[in-house]
Amino acid sequence: MKTNRPSSCQTIKLRAREGQSLIEVLIGLAIGAILIGAASLGIVFILRSSTTTQYLQSGTQLNQDLVDRVRSVAGATWQDLHDLTKGTTSYFVSASGTEQIIIEGKEGAVSNEIFDGLVGRWGFDEATSTATTTTFDTSGKSNHGTITSGAATRATSTCKVSYCLNFNGIDDGVNVGSSSNYNSSSFSLAMWINPITIKSGDQYNNIVMGRESYLSSGFRFGIRNSGQMLFWTGQSGGTLSLQSNSSLAVGSFYHVVVTYSGTTGNIYVNGISDGSASGSYVVPTGVSLWINGGIGGAQESNTYIDDVRWYNRALSADEVQRLWNSTVFTRYFTIENVMRDSNGDITAAGGNDDPSTQKITSYVEWPGAGTATGQVSIIDYVTRWANRILNQSDWSGGSGESGVLTDPSNRYYDATSVSNPAGSIRIEGL
């Protein structure tokens, strides 16, 4: 009699070799399963350990770079460091031209950073208490922006790369000026955006604009009422109209990039090419670049915007993929006064305040599994050292000499403004 088996059932036949019992076969299979399971567990453990090690290495490098920047500020303008609010207030350091400036907030950094051609980066990582109208350009080109009209809300917990800006879609924007850095025939514009609403009444929800006056625009890059991304240069004499194939939905962050080189434009969404077109692009010289700019107060977007970047060249598809696929780090430092006892040793309690030394704790954080956060920190003591031994000015003459001194003596007829403070020698590592 035949028995019907369910189609999903599999039958495995075990045959014992000559001289081998069935129980030996079963034991062998059990041991094999244990070994395979152990190997799989070992592979997973190695992968996890490798990822953690990579995060720690990257975090340590970012930490050390931040400490070096703090030391640079201390050496140039000690008072700027000493006068910071002590305790839990967070700060980071950014290049501004040839200087390093301290900004209250938490800086976002990415693992696959691309600096080549970067002429503007606005991370919106400033804290509200010290930068209600300023958005700093951390590319080093000093193209700092100004929040205009209604103040955009600074968000700290619903962003992609540290802090971000929440634009209401009515009357707020950021003017980042008309720098010549933007006047390149090839360019890339990259950012993270999270649409809160996509207004159906407006054809465009502008994310970035280069505008000249009320009804003219060097270009516009935004979200159509269909949810598709659009880059358009028609109003300034260009012919490029570039649109994404996919549509964005509200409530999620997207990494969007537009590149242009020669006569070809490309749009990328989350690291993938999502549309291309050919056409001319007229460089809008002297035109202010606006983040979330509208035309006459209209067609602005209601969107979270984060980590806006302008490159003076077209990024490759691989570079776009790298930016999108980066691990996001957050770094900042806090500062405390330093107390010393009667022997000059640093003490945690009591003692006297040492105005020439500050304790900084530098942190780098990254997202872990679920709501967990990885962190590495460095404690360092930054000291102001003045190593002048002698400072003299306004002297004349010299032991009867009136001409060129070929063998100067050790005396002068007249000398003023002579100071001889106690010197100091600092030996690193002691």
C-alpha positions in Angstrom: 0.0 0.0 0.0 1.3 3.4 -0.9 1.3 6.3 1.5 1.0 9.9 0.2 3.5 12.3 1.7 3.0 16.1 1.8 4.9 17.7 -1.0 7.0 19.8 1.5 8.3 16.7 3.2 11.9 15.5 2.4 13.2 12.0 2.9 16.8 11.5 3.7 18.2 8.0 3.4 21.1 7.0 5.5 23.3 4.1 4.5 25.9 2.5 6.7 29.2 1.5 5.0 30.5 -1.9 5.6 31.7 -2.1 9.2 29.9 1.1 10.2 26.7 1.0 12.3 23.8 3.4 11.8 24.4 4.9 15.3 27.9 5.9 14.3 26.5 7.7 11.2 24.1 9.6 13.4 26.8 10.5 15.9 28.9 11.7 13.0 26.1 13.9 11.7 25.5 15.4 15.2 29.2 16.2 15.6 29.2 17.8 12.1 26.2 19.9 13.0 28.0 21.1 16.1 31.1 22.0 14.2 29.2 23.8 11.5 27.3 25.8 14.1 30.5 26.6 15.9 32.1 27.7 12.7 29.1 29.9 11.8 29.1 31.5 15.3 32.9 32.1 15.0 32.4 33.8 11.6 29.6 36.0 13.0 31.8 36.9 16.0 34.8 37.7 13.8 32.6 40.0 11.6 31.1 41.7 14.6 34.5 42.1 16.2 36.0 43.5 13.0 33.1 46.1 12.7 33.5 47.2 16.3 37.3 47.5 15.8 36.8 49.6 12.7 34.4 51.9 14.6 36.9 52.2 17.5 39.8 53.0 15.1 37.8 55.6 13.2 36.5 57.1 16.5 40.0 57.3 17.9 41.3 59.1 14.8 38.4 61.6 14.9 39.0 62.1 18.6 42.7 62.8 18.2 42.0 65.2 15.3 39.5 67.1 17.6 42.1 67.3 20.4 44.7 68.6 18.0 42.3 71.3 16.8 41.6 72.3 20.4 45.3 72.6 21.0 45.6 74.7 17.9 43.0 77.1 19.3 44.7 77.2 22.7 48.0 78.1 21.1 46.5 80.9 19.0 43.8 82.4 21.2 43.9 80.9 24.7 41.2 83.2 26.0 38.6 81.8 23.4 39.2 78.4 25.0 39.4 79.5 28.6 36.2 81.5 28.5 34.0 78.6 27.4 31.2 77.4 29.6 32.4 74.7 31.9 30.6 71.4 32.6 28.4 69.5 30.1 28.1 72.1 27.3 29.3 70.6 24.0 31.6 72.2 21.5 33.4 71.4 18.3 36.2 73.1 16.3 35.9 74.0 12.6 38.2 75.6 10.1 37.3 79.1 8.9 39.8 80.3 6.4 43.2 80.1 8.1 41.7 80.0 11.6 40.1 77.4 13.8 36.9 78.5 15.5 35.1 77.0 18.4 31.3 76.4 17.9 28.8 75.2 20.5 27.1 72.0 19.3 28.0 68.5 18.2 29.7 68.0 14.8 28.6 65.3 12.4 31.3 63.4 10.6 31.1 60.5 8.1 33.5 57.6 7.6 33.8 57.9 3.8 34.5 61.6 3.7 35.3 63.2 0.3 37.2 66.5 0.5 38.3 66.9 -3.1 36.4 69.8 -4.6 34.3 70.5 -1.4 33.7 74.3 -1.3 30.7 74.4 1.0 29.4 72.2 3.7 26.6 73.2 6.0 25.9 70.5 8.7 23.6 72.7 10.8 25.3 71.2 13.9 25.3 74.4 15.9 23.4 74.6 19.2 20.5 77.0 19.4 21.9 79.0 22.3 24.9 80.4 20.4 23.9 80.3 16.7 20.3 81.2 16.2 21.0 82.9 12.9 24.3 81.5 11.7 25.0 78.2 9.9 28.8 77.6 9.7 30.5 76.3 6.6 32.8 73.6 7.8 34.5 73.1 4.4 37.1 75.7 5.4 36.0 78.1 2.7 34.1 80.4 5.2 30.9 80.5 3.2 28.8 80.8 6.4 25.1 81.1 6.1 22.4 83.2 7.7 18.9 82.0 8.6 16.4 84.6 7.4 12.8 85.4 7.8 11.2 82.9 10.2 13.8 81.0 12.1 14.1 77.4 11.1 13.9 75.0 14.1 17.1 73.3 15.0 16.5 69.6 15.6 18.9 67.4 17.7 17.3 64.0 17.8 15.5 63.4 14.5 18.4 64.0 12.2 20.8 62.0 10.0 24.2 63.5 10.7 24.2 65.0 14.2 21.9 68.1 14.3 19.8 69.4 11.4 17.3 72.1 10.5 13.5 71.7 10.4 12.0 74.1 7.8 8.4 75.0 8.1 7.7 75.5 4.4 6.4 79.0 4.9 8.9 81.7 5.6 12.4 80.3 6.5 15.5 79.8 4.5 19.3 80.0 4.7 21.3 82.4 2.6 24.8 81.1 2.1 26.0 84.0 -0.1 27.2 84.4 -3.6 30.7 83.1 -3.3 32.8 82.6 -6.5 33.3 79.0 -5.2 29.9 78.2 -6.6 30.7 79.5 -10.1 31.9 76.2 -11.6 30.6 74.7 -14.9 30.7 71.3 -13.3 29.3 70.7 -9.8 27.7 68.4 -7.3 25.0 69.2 -4.8 24.5 66.6 -2.0 22.3 66.4 1.1 20.1 64.4 3.4 16.4 65.3 3.4 13.3 64.0 5.2 10.0 65.5 3.8 7.6 66.3 6.6 4.9 67.2 4.0 4.9 67.5 0.3 2.7 70.4 -0.7 0.4 69.5 -3.5 -0.6 73.1 -4.2 3.0 74.0 -5.2 4.7 72.5 -8.2 8.0 72.7 -6.5 9.0 72.3 -2.8 12.4 74.0 -3.2 15.3 72.5 -1.3 18.2 74.5 -2.8 18.0 77.5 -5.1 20.4 79.9 -6.8 18.1 82.9 -7.2 18.6 86.4 -8.7 15.4 88.3 -8.0 11.7 87.8 -7.4 10.9 85.7 -10.5 14.3 84.6 -11.8 16.5 81.8 -10.6 19.9 80.5 -11.5 18.5 77.0 -10.8 16.3 75.2 -8.4 16.5 71.7 -6.8 13.5 70.4 -5.0 10.6 68.0 -4.7 7.7 68.1 -7.1 4.2 67.6 -5.9 4.5 64.1 -7.3 7.3 63.4 -4.9 10.0 63.3 -7.6 13.2 65.2 -7.3 13.7 67.9 -9.9 16.7 70.0 -11.0 15.8 72.8 -13.4 17.7 75.8 -14.9 15.2 77.1 -17.4 14.6 80.6 -15.9 18.2 81.7 -16.1 18.7 80.7 -19.8 19.7 77.1 -19.3 17.9 74.1 -20.8 18.6 71.4 -18.3 15.5 69.8 -16.8 16.4 66.7 -14.7 13.9 64.6 -12.8 14.2 61.4 -10.7 12.3 58.3 -11.7 11.3 57.4 -8.1 9.2 59.4 -5.7 10.0 60.3 -2.2 7.7 59.6 0.7 7.2 61.6 3.9 8.7 60.5 7.1 12.0 59.0 5.8 15.5 60.4 5.2 16.8 60.2 1.7 20.3 61.0 0.4 19.9 63.0 -2.7 22.6 64.2 -5.1 22.6 66.1 -8.4 25.8 66.2 -10.5 26.5 68.1 -13.7 29.5 67.9 -16.1 29.8 68.8 -19.8 26.1 68.7 -20.9 25.0 65.8 -18.7 23.2 65.9 -15.4 22.4 63.0 -13.0 20.2 62.6 -10.0 21.0 60.0 -7.4 18.7 58.8 -4.6 20.2 56.7 -1.8 23.4 56.1 -3.7 21.7 54.8 -6.9 21.4 56.7 -10.2 17.8 57.6 -10.5 17.6 59.9 -13.6 19.8 61.6 -16.2 19.3 64.2 -18.9 21.3 66.4 -21.2 21.1 70.2 -21.4 22.9 73.4 -20.8 23.6 74.9 -17.4 24.3 78.6 -17.1 26.6 79.4 -14.2 24.7 81.9 -12.0 27.6 84.2 -11.2 26.9 86.7 -8.4 23.8 84.8 -7.4 23.1 84.0 -3.8 22.7 80.3 -3.0 19.7 79.6 -0.8 18.9 76.4 1.2 15.2 76.1 1.2 14.7 79.3 -0.7 11.4 80.2 -2.3 10.3 82.7 -4.9 8.8 85.6 -3.2 8.2 83.5 -0.1 6.4 80.8 -2.0 7.3 77.2 -2.9 9.5 76.5 0.1 9.7 73.0 1.5 8.5 71.6 4.8 11.5 69.3 5.3 14.3 68.2 7.6 17.5 69.1 5.8 21.0 67.9 6.9 24.6 67.9 5.7 24.3 70.0 2.6 27.4 69.9 0.4 28.5 71.8 -2.7 31.4 70.5 -4.8 33.0 72.3 -7.7 33.2 69.1 -9.7 30.9 66.2 -10.6 31.2 63.4 -8.2 31.5 59.9 -9.7 28.9 57.3 -9.1 31.3 55.5 -6.8 31.8 58.6 -4.7 28.1 59.2 -4.4 27.7 55.6 -3.2 30.4 56.1 -0.7 28.8 59.2 0.8 25.5 57.5 1.1 26.9 54.3 2.6 29.0 56.1 5.2 28.9 55.4 8.9 27.8 58.6 10.8 29.9 59.8 13.7 29.2 62.6 16.2 32.1 64.3 17.9 32.3 67.1 20.5 34.3 68.1 23.6 33.5 69.5 27.1 35.8 71.6 29.2 36.5 72.0 32.9 38.8 74.1 35.1 41.8 72.5 36.7 42.7 72.6 40.4 46.2 72.1 41.8 47.4 71.5 45.3 50.3 73.1 47.1 52.7 70.9 45.3 51.4 71.8 41.9 49.7 68.5 41.3 46.3 68.3 39.8 43.6 67.4 42.3 40.0 66.4 41.9 38.9 68.4 45.0 40.2 71.5 46.8 43.3 73.3 45.7 43.6 76.4 43.7 42.4 77.2 40.2 45.1 77.0 37.5 44.1 79.6 34.9 46.8 78.3 32.5 45.4 74.7 32.3 42.1 73.4 31.1 40.8 69.8 31.1 39.0 68.7 28.0 37.1 65.5 27.4 36.7 64.7 23.7 33.9 62.3 22.6 33.1 60.4 19.4 29.8 58.5 19.2 28.3 56.2 16.5 25.0 54.4 16.3 24.9 50.8 17.5 22.3 48.1 17.4 18.8 49.3 18.2 19.0 52.3 20.4 22.5 51.6 21.6 25.3 54.0 21.0 29.0 53.3 20.7 31.4 55.8 22.2 35.1 56.5 22.7 36.5 59.4 24.7 39.9 61.0 25.4 40.8 63.2 28.4 43.5 65.7 27.8 45.0 68.7 29.7 45.6 71.7 27.5 48.1 74.2 28.9 49.0 77.7 28.0 52.8 78.0 27.8 54.6 81.3 27.5 58.3 80.6 26.9 59.6 84.2 26.6 63.0 84.7 28.3 63.8 88.3 27.2 61.8 90.9 25.4 63.6 94.2 24.6 62.8 97.2 22.3 63.6 100.9 21.8 67.4 100.6 22.2 70.1 102.8 20.5 73.8 103.1 20.5 76.2 100.6 22.0 79.4 101.1 23.9 80.6 104.1 21.8 79.7 102.6 18.4 78.1 104.9 15.9 78.4 102.8 12.7 77.6 99.3 11.7 78.3 96.9 14.6 80.6 94.1 13.5 81.6 93.1 17.1 78.8 94.3 19.4 79.5 94.6 23.1 77.1 93.7 25.9 76.1 97.3 26.8 73.9 99.9 25.3 73.7 103.7 25.9 70.0 103.7 26.1 67.4 100.9 26.5 63.8 101.0 27.4 60.9 98.5 27.5 63.1 95.8 28.8 61.3 92.9 30.5 62.9 89.8 31.9 60.1 87.4 33.1 60.8 84.0 34.4 61.1 81.5 31.6 59.8 78.0 31.4 60.8 74.9 29.6 58.3 72.2 28.8 59.4 68.6 28.1 56.8 66.5 26.3 56.0 63.3 28.1 57.1 64.4 31.6 
